[in-house]
Amino acid sequence: MDCKTLEQQDKITTSAALARITGQSQRPESRLRALADTLFLWKQRLVERRQMRRDLDAMTPEMLCDFGLTRRSAEKLANRPFWRAD
């Protein structure tokens, strides 16, 4: 092997190692799929929280208590940004 071949092989190995360490796949299709999955999840959360805000007005304190929530904590959950999971 010449010096350039070893250098190229080292770059490939380093790239693969970095991808494994950071949890990134080497394939662009995998990264694109992960992005699509994330966007889909965010859309689901957005729809769910929008519905939660609508339903919140109709809920009595007893109904909220059944879920283990107060009105304030339910409003906090409903108004949380869609990209936040916690």
PyMOL commands that set and color helices and strands:
alter all, ss='L'
color gray80, all
select helices_A, chain A and resi 3-22+28-56+61-66+71-78
alter helices_A, ss='H'
color red, helices_A
deselect
rebuild
show_as cartoon
